[in-house]
Amino acid sequence: MELKRSKIPTEVLEVHGALTKAGFEAYIVGGCVRDLLLGRAPKDWDITSNATPEQIQGLFKETFYENAFGTVGVVNETDNPTLKVVEVTPYRIEGEYTDARRPSVVAWGTSIEEDLKRRDFTINAMAYDPSQGQLIDLYDGIKDISQGHIRAVGDASARFKEDALRTLRAIRIAAELGFEIEEVTKEAIKASAGQLEKISKERIRDEFVRIILSPQPQKTLILSQELGVLPYILPELLEGVGIEQNQAHKYDVYEHSLRALQHAADKGWPLEVRLAALLHDVGKPATRRWGEDKKDWTFHGHEVVGAKMAKKILERLKFSHETLNKVVTLIRWHMFFSDPDKVTLSAVRRIVTNVQRENIWDLINLRICDRIGTGRPKEQPFRLRKYQSMIEQALRDPISVGMLKIDGKRYMELTGEGPGPRIGWVLHALLEEVLDNPDKNTIKHLEGGAQELAKLSDTELRAAGEEGKEKRAQAEAAEIKDIEKKYFVE
């Protein structure tokens, strides 16, 4: 495992070089060092130095310093968001943590060794000096990377007592990297999980979102449950543990929800679909009733109850209104299916109206996740494909005279004719011509054609118009046939 200077962007090297040229020590530190060793592109860059904030600011053209921890943001002239700001922080020595989140006192340290021992995990406690090619690894971070382990620096219980968010961060890093949390660190997380009550919902949300967006959210949320962390993120989800469903489902509500989420992750679908997949059945425990007629469980109205619960959950976790509204809408309407032999285009259009055009395909994807979560291997049965076909039909622009670059008003201006059936005959005759050759749909061509058609008798013009209507019907049927063929529902 080797860290190559050539992998470090010029912008970062220039910030580091300015510090060392001024006579200060400087090291690239933390998660970006870990990512470089893993061959991953860092999402942000951190440098630590024995320079004070004021000394750091004096070296660079544009900086900002708005915190109590000494971190100076050095602004670079670049469009790359990961390099726009390089954060430079003085070596730090921290006092006692009194709120399970931040030290009561922060003092500037004098050595990189002092700085590294206050960090959270061994894989984040490495420092690299690109000018010397020197990698400092006091806590066997490279070894833990090679073994795929998340291990706390020093006393794990002390690290989590200092900052309770580290319990959730350990789980999140494990999710993103595909690592395992080693046993001593696991036990310390279990013992410290309750301290998450002291952490702001915004910070919990940020870690939770990264877990949801990781490649293995199902496995990670199960780990969160085992370590006692999940109750401080989504206690409502745990209400589904052991809640058996009807015969259509292989798993209880909890496992079903996790499996639905995992399918969304496997497909690479966005955050809103993943959240909706996880929460779509959160209303089931409250609505479960035994149905004597079918001798099975029912969950009538669970989508309505679930939407209300999801709204409260997302509000509690301080999600944006945009994310909240979309997730709640998807959950509210996820039970949209009806018999494919009875469903009508008007019913499909109502669903499109309810969820809005921009959300309809995410609703379909949520339904796919729901189906896979039942334990059924087939992602898209005929019923779903039929609905997809009808949605595409409902969304497409119909073939009509409205497609033309000329309308009835313009025809009357050109010919001096008044309102009457001749206008419709002319437009349909022009539509037939455009359907045969779309290049003719220009104002110049159609105005000339309209003036020529105006010379025809009513009988001749009616015949031309009827031919145009027939051509339109044939084109409509062909488009619908192509859509049905696309979804194998001919």
Secondary structure, 3 states (H helix, E strand, C coil): CCCCHHHCCHHHHHHHHHHHHCCCCEEEECHHHHHHHHCCCCCCEEEEECCCHHHHHCCCCCEECCCCCCCEEEECCCCCCCCCEEEEEECEEECCECCCCCECCEEECCCHHHHHCCCCEHHHCEEEECCCCEEEECCCHHHHHHHCEECECCCHHHHHHHCCHHHHHHHHHHHHHCCEECHHHHHHHHHHHHHHHHCCHHHHHHHHHHHHCCCCHHHHHHHHHHCCCHHHCCHHHHCCCCCCCCCCCCCCHHHHHHHHHHHHHHHCCCHHHHHHHHHCCCCHHHHCEEECCCCEEECCCHHHHHHHHHHHHHHHCCCCHHHHHHHHHHHHCCCCCCCCCCCCHHHHHHHHHHHCHHHHHHHHHHHHHHHHHCCCCCCCCHHHHHHHHHHHHHHCCCCCHHHCCCCHHHHHHHHCCCCCHHHHHHHHHHHHHHHHCHHHCCHHHHHHHHHHHCCCCHHHHHHHHHHHHHHHHHHHHHHHHHHHHHCCCC
